[in-house]
Amino acid sequence: SGITGSTTVNEVRTPKEYTITFKAPENPSVDGKTETVKFNSDYTLPTLERENYTFTGWEYNGAIVASTGKWNIASDVTLTASWVEDFYTVTFAYQGGKTETITVKKGGALTQIPANTVETGYTFAWSVTDFSKIESNMVVQETKKANTYKITFDVNGGNMETKTVTVTYGESYDLSIYVPTRSGYKFVSWEESGKQFTLTGTWTIDGDIT
Protein backbone atom coordinates (compact mmCIF):
# COMPACT_ATOMS: atom_id res chain seq x y z
CA SER A 1 0.00 0.00 0.00
CA GLY A 2 1.13 3.61 -0.59
CA ILE A 3 1.89 6.31 1.92
CA THR A 4 -1.34 8.04 2.92
CA GLY A 5 -0.09 10.51 5.52
CA SER A 6 2.94 12.48 6.71
CA THR A 7 6.02 10.26 7.12
CA THR A 8 9.51 10.97 8.48
CA VAL A 9 12.26 8.92 6.91
CA ASN A 10 15.48 8.75 9.04
CA GLU A 11 18.86 8.24 7.50
CA VAL A 12 20.62 5.12 8.74
CA ARG A 13 24.38 5.50 9.07
CA THR A 14 26.41 2.35 9.15
CA PRO A 15 30.16 2.72 9.92
CA LYS A 16 32.34 1.51 7.11
CA GLU A 17 34.71 -1.34 7.74
CA TYR A 18 38.39 -1.16 6.90
CA THR A 19 41.17 -3.71 6.82
CA ILE A 20 44.39 -3.34 8.80
CA THR A 21 47.32 -5.36 7.47
CA PHE A 22 50.24 -5.83 9.86
CA LYS A 23 53.77 -5.75 8.49
CA ALA A 24 56.24 -7.20 10.99
CA PRO A 25 58.84 -9.42 9.30
CA GLU A 26 60.69 -9.72 12.62
CA ASN A 27 57.61 -11.40 14.13
CA PRO A 28 56.28 -14.13 11.80
CA SER A 29 53.26 -14.86 14.00
CA VAL A 30 51.89 -11.39 13.23
CA ASP A 31 53.45 -10.50 9.89
CA GLY A 32 50.87 -10.41 7.09
CA LYS A 33 47.90 -10.90 9.40
CA THR A 34 44.83 -8.70 8.92
CA GLU A 35 42.17 -7.26 11.16
CA THR A 36 38.86 -5.57 10.34
CA VAL A 37 37.85 -2.40 12.14
CA LYS A 38 34.81 -0.15 11.90
CA PHE A 39 35.26 3.56 11.49
CA ASN A 40 34.94 5.46 14.80
CA SER A 41 34.78 2.18 16.72
CA ASP A 42 37.05 0.97 19.51
CA TYR A 43 40.19 -0.88 18.51
CA THR A 44 43.36 -2.26 20.15
CA LEU A 45 46.56 -2.98 18.25
CA PRO A 46 48.81 -5.90 19.23
CA THR A 47 52.06 -5.36 21.15
CA LEU A 48 55.14 -7.21 19.91
CA GLU A 49 58.37 -8.47 21.43
CA ARG A 50 61.80 -8.85 19.86
CA GLU A 51 65.11 -9.77 21.44
CA ASN A 52 67.40 -6.76 22.02
CA TYR A 53 64.76 -4.33 20.72
CA THR A 54 61.93 -2.29 22.20
CA PHE A 55 58.65 -2.14 20.32
CA THR A 56 57.61 1.50 19.88
CA GLY A 57 54.29 0.94 18.10
CA TRP A 58 52.72 0.65 14.67
CA GLU A 59 53.72 3.16 12.04
CA TYR A 60 51.54 4.58 9.27
CA ASN A 61 52.59 7.39 6.91
CA GLY A 62 55.61 8.17 9.06
CA ALA A 63 53.70 8.45 12.34
CA ILE A 64 52.94 6.05 15.18
CA VAL A 65 49.26 5.09 15.40
CA ALA A 66 47.75 5.10 18.88
CA SER A 67 47.63 1.59 20.26
CA THR A 68 44.01 1.96 21.41
CA GLY A 69 41.15 4.38 20.79
CA LYS A 70 38.52 5.11 18.14
CA TRP A 71 39.53 4.18 14.60
CA ASN A 72 39.58 7.35 12.45
CA ILE A 73 41.46 6.38 9.29
CA ALA A 74 38.95 6.13 6.47
CA SER A 75 40.82 3.59 4.35
CA ASP A 76 42.48 0.22 4.38
CA VAL A 77 45.97 0.54 5.83
CA THR A 78 49.20 -1.36 6.26
CA LEU A 79 50.80 -0.78 9.65
CA THR A 80 54.51 -1.42 10.01
CA ALA A 81 56.08 -2.49 13.31
CA SER A 82 58.49 0.12 14.66
CA TRP A 83 61.50 -0.81 16.77
CA VAL A 84 64.42 0.82 18.54
CA GLU A 85 67.53 -1.09 19.50
CA ASP A 86 68.16 -1.54 23.20
CA PHE A 87 71.37 -0.07 24.56
CA TYR A 88 73.31 -0.38 27.78
CA THR A 89 75.97 1.82 29.29
CA VAL A 90 79.37 0.65 30.48
CA THR A 91 80.95 3.15 32.86
CA PHE A 92 84.66 2.89 33.58
CA ALA A 93 85.53 4.36 36.98
CA TYR A 94 89.20 5.30 37.20
CA GLN A 95 91.30 5.53 40.31
CA GLY A 96 91.08 9.16 41.36
CA GLY A 97 87.41 9.63 40.50
CA LYS A 98 87.31 10.20 36.73
CA THR A 99 84.74 8.19 34.76
CA GLU A 100 84.19 7.35 31.11
CA THR A 101 80.87 5.99 29.83
CA ILE A 102 80.41 4.04 26.60
CA THR A 103 77.05 3.05 25.06
CA VAL A 104 76.78 -0.49 23.71
CA LYS A 105 73.97 -2.30 21.91
CA LYS A 106 72.18 -4.82 24.10
CA GLY A 107 73.87 -8.17 23.65
CA GLY A 108 76.69 -6.56 21.67
CA ALA A 109 80.41 -6.59 22.32
CA LEU A 110 82.51 -3.72 23.60
CA THR A 111 85.75 -3.83 21.65
CA GLN A 112 87.35 -0.45 22.38
CA ILE A 113 88.36 -0.72 26.02
CA PRO A 114 89.69 2.50 27.60
CA ALA A 115 93.37 2.47 28.55
CA ASN A 116 94.21 2.16 32.20
CA THR A 117 96.07 4.68 34.32
CA VAL A 118 99.85 4.56 34.08
CA GLU A 119 101.92 5.17 37.22
CA THR A 120 105.45 4.09 38.04
CA GLY A 121 105.58 1.04 40.28
CA TYR A 122 101.91 0.13 39.95
CA THR A 123 99.75 -1.98 37.68
CA PHE A 124 96.19 -0.85 36.92
CA ALA A 125 93.46 -3.11 35.56
CA TRP A 126 89.69 -3.20 35.11
CA SER A 127 87.62 -5.29 37.49
CA VAL A 128 85.82 -6.85 34.47
CA THR A 129 87.75 -8.32 31.55
CA ASP A 130 85.04 -9.98 29.43
CA PHE A 131 83.09 -7.47 27.35
CA SER A 132 82.03 -9.89 24.61
CA LYS A 133 78.29 -9.68 25.41
CA ILE A 134 76.84 -6.70 27.27
CA GLU A 135 73.52 -7.62 28.90
CA SER A 136 73.11 -4.91 31.54
CA ASN A 137 74.31 -1.49 32.58
CA MET A 138 77.75 -1.88 34.14
CA VAL A 139 80.15 0.08 36.32
CA VAL A 140 83.69 -1.24 35.92
CA GLN A 141 86.13 -0.27 38.64
CA GLU A 142 89.82 0.33 38.04
CA THR A 143 92.04 -1.60 40.42
CA LYS A 144 95.52 -0.53 41.51
CA LYS A 145 98.18 -2.96 42.65
CA ALA A 146 101.74 -2.28 43.68
CA ASN A 147 104.29 -4.18 41.60
CA THR A 148 106.65 -6.69 43.16
CA TYR A 149 110.30 -6.95 42.17
CA LYS A 150 113.08 -9.43 42.71
CA ILE A 151 116.40 -8.68 44.35
CA THR A 152 119.09 -11.16 43.42
CA PHE A 153 122.10 -11.34 45.76
CA ASP A 154 125.54 -11.71 44.21
CA VAL A 155 127.66 -12.78 47.18
CA ASN A 156 130.91 -12.25 45.22
CA GLY A 157 132.64 -15.44 46.34
CA GLY A 158 130.90 -15.65 49.69
CA ASN A 159 128.09 -17.83 50.98
CA MET A 160 124.49 -17.07 51.94
CA GLU A 161 121.49 -19.32 52.01
CA THR A 162 119.08 -16.71 50.62
CA LYS A 163 119.63 -16.11 46.91
CA THR A 164 116.69 -13.80 46.11
CA VAL A 165 114.03 -11.79 47.93
CA THR A 166 110.86 -10.10 46.73
CA VAL A 167 110.01 -6.49 47.54
CA THR A 168 106.86 -4.44 46.89
CA TYR A 169 106.92 -0.98 45.37
CA GLY A 170 106.03 1.72 47.87
CA GLU A 171 106.38 -0.59 50.86
CA SER A 172 109.15 -0.90 53.44
CA TYR A 173 112.05 -3.31 53.01
CA ASP A 174 114.95 -4.46 55.18
CA LEU A 175 118.07 -6.04 53.70
CA SER A 176 120.14 -5.74 56.86
CA ILE A 177 119.21 -9.28 57.85
CA TYR A 178 120.88 -10.72 54.74
CA VAL A 179 124.59 -11.02 55.64
CA PRO A 180 126.83 -13.31 53.57
CA THR A 181 129.97 -14.94 54.94
CA ARG A 182 133.34 -15.49 53.33
CA SER A 183 136.42 -17.00 54.84
CA GLY A 184 139.00 -14.29 55.60
CA TYR A 185 136.63 -11.41 54.81
CA LYS A 186 134.20 -9.18 56.66
CA PHE A 187 130.96 -8.21 54.97
CA VAL A 188 130.68 -4.43 54.55
CA SER A 189 127.58 -3.72 52.51
CA TRP A 190 125.48 -4.52 49.48
CA GLU A 191 126.18 -2.54 46.32
CA GLU A 192 124.14 -1.86 43.22
CA SER A 193 125.72 -0.38 40.08
CA GLY A 194 128.91 0.29 42.05
CA LYS A 195 127.21 2.27 44.79
CA GLN A 196 126.44 1.29 48.36
CA PHE A 197 122.84 0.26 48.65
CA THR A 198 120.58 1.54 51.45
CA LEU A 199 119.65 -1.50 53.51
CA THR A 200 116.30 -0.28 54.84
CA GLY A 201 113.62 2.12 53.67
CA THR A 202 110.72 2.33 51.22
CA TRP A 203 111.17 0.55 47.91
CA THR A 204 111.09 3.01 44.99
CA ILE A 205 113.05 1.18 42.25
CA ASP A 206 110.81 0.20 39.35
CA GLY A 207 112.39 -3.10 38.36
CA ASP A 208 114.38 -6.14 39.39
CA ILE A 209 117.96 -5.58 40.52
CA THR A 210 121.09 -7.53 41.40
C-alpha positions in Angstrom: 0.0 0.0 0.0 1.1 3.6 -0.6 1.9 6.3 1.9 -1.3 8.0 2.9 -0.1 10.5 5.5 2.9 12.5 6.7 6.0 10.3 7.1 9.5 11.0 8.5 12.3 8.9 6.9 15.5 8.7 9.0 18.9 8.2 7.5 20.6 5.1 8.7 24.4 5.5 9.1 26.4 2.4 9.2 30.2 2.7 9.9 32.3 1.5 7.1 34.7 -1.3 7.7 38.4 -1.2 6.9 41.2 -3.7 6.8 44.4 -3.3 8.8 47.3 -5.4 7.5 50.2 -5.8 9.9 53.8 -5.7 8.5 56.2 -7.2 11.0 58.8 -9.4 9.3 60.7 -9.7 12.6 57.6 -11.4 14.1 56.3 -14.1 11.8 53.3 -14.9 14.0 51.9 -11.4 13.2 53.5 -10.5 9.9 50.9 -10.4 7.1 47.9 -10.9 9.4 44.8 -8.7 8.9 42.2 -7.3 11.2 38.9 -5.6 10.3 37.9 -2.4 12.1 34.8 -0.2 11.9 35.3 3.6 11.5 34.9 5.5 14.8 34.8 2.2 16.7 37.1 1.0 19.5 40.2 -0.9 18.5 43.4 -2.3 20.1 46.6 -3.0 18.3 48.8 -5.9 19.2 52.1 -5.4 21.1 55.1 -7.2 19.9 58.4 -8.5 21.4 61.8 -8.9 19.9 65.1 -9.8 21.4 67.4 -6.8 22.0 64.8 -4.3 20.7 61.9 -2.3 22.2 58.6 -2.1 20.3 57.6 1.5 19.9 54.3 0.9 18.1 52.7 0.6 14.7 53.7 3.2 12.0 51.5 4.6 9.3 52.6 7.4 6.9 55.6 8.2 9.1 53.7 8.5 12.3 52.9 6.1 15.2 49.3 5.1 15.4 47.7 5.1 18.9 47.6 1.6 20.3 44.0 2.0 21.4 41.1 4.4 20.8 38.5 5.1 18.1 39.5 4.2 14.6 39.6 7.3 12.5 41.5 6.4 9.3 39.0 6.1 6.5 40.8 3.6 4.3 42.5 0.2 4.4 46.0 0.5 5.8 49.2 -1.4 6.3 50.8 -0.8 9.6 54.5 -1.4 10.0 56.1 -2.5 13.3 58.5 0.1 14.7 61.5 -0.8 16.8 64.4 0.8 18.5 67.5 -1.1 19.5 68.2 -1.5 23.2 71.4 -0.1 24.6 73.3 -0.4 27.8 76.0 1.8 29.3 79.4 0.7 30.5 80.9 3.1 32.9 84.7 2.9 33.6 85.5 4.4 37.0 89.2 5.3 37.2 91.3 5.5 40.3 91.1 9.2 41.4 87.4 9.6 40.5 87.3 10.2 36.7 84.7 8.2 34.8 84.2 7.4 31.1 80.9 6.0 29.8 80.4 4.0 26.6 77.1 3.1 25.1 76.8 -0.5 23.7 74.0 -2.3 21.9 72.2 -4.8 24.1 73.9 -8.2 23.7 76.7 -6.6 21.7 80.4 -6.6 22.3 82.5 -3.7 23.6 85.8 -3.8 21.6 87.3 -0.4 22.4 88.4 -0.7 26.0 89.7 2.5 27.6 93.4 2.5 28.5 94.2 2.2 32.2 96.1 4.7 34.3 99.9 4.6 34.1 101.9 5.2 37.2 105.5 4.1 38.0 105.6 1.0 40.3 101.9 0.1 40.0 99.7 -2.0 37.7 96.2 -0.8 36.9 93.5 -3.1 35.6 89.7 -3.2 35.1 87.6 -5.3 37.5 85.8 -6.9 34.5 87.7 -8.3 31.5 85.0 -10.0 29.4 83.1 -7.5 27.4 82.0 -9.9 24.6 78.3 -9.7 25.4 76.8 -6.7 27.3 73.5 -7.6 28.9 73.1 -4.9 31.5 74.3 -1.5 32.6 77.7 -1.9 34.1 80.1 0.1 36.3 83.7 -1.2 35.9 86.1 -0.3 38.6 89.8 0.3 38.0 92.0 -1.6 40.4 95.5 -0.5 41.5 98.2 -3.0 42.6 101.7 -2.3 43.7 104.3 -4.2 41.6 106.6 -6.7 43.2 110.3 -6.9 42.2 113.1 -9.4 42.7 116.4 -8.7 44.3 119.1 -11.2 43.4 122.1 -11.3 45.8 125.5 -11.7 44.2 127.7 -12.8 47.2 130.9 -12.2 45.2 132.6 -15.4 46.3 130.9 -15.6 49.7 128.1 -17.8 51.0 124.5 -17.1 51.9 121.5 -19.3 52.0 119.1 -16.7 50.6 119.6 -16.1 46.9 116.7 -13.8 46.1 114.0 -11.8 47.9 110.9 -10.1 46.7 110.0 -6.5 47.5 106.9 -4.4 46.9 106.9 -1.0 45.4 106.0 1.7 47.9 106.4 -0.6 50.9 109.2 -0.9 53.4 112.1 -3.3 53.0 115.0 -4.5 55.2 118.1 -6.0 53.7 120.1 -5.7 56.9 119.2 -9.3 57.8 120.9 -10.7 54.7 124.6 -11.0 55.6 126.8 -13.3 53.6 130.0 -14.9 54.9 133.3 -15.5 53.3 136.4 -17.0 54.8 139.0 -14.3 55.6 136.6 -11.4 54.8 134.2 -9.2 56.7 131.0 -8.2 55.0 130.7 -4.4 54.5 127.6 -3.7 52.5 125.5 -4.5 49.5 126.2 -2.5 46.3 124.1 -1.9 43.2 125.7 -0.4 40.1 128.9 0.3 42.1 127.2 2.3 44.8 126.4 1.3 48.4 122.8 0.3 48.7 120.6 1.5 51.4 119.6 -1.5 53.5 116.3 -0.3 54.8 113.6 2.1 53.7 110.7 2.3 51.2 111.2 0.5 47.9 111.1 3.0 45.0 113.0 1.2 42.3 110.8 0.2 39.4 112.4 -3.1 38.4 114.4 -6.1 39.4 118.0 -5.6 40.5 121.1 -7.5 41.4 
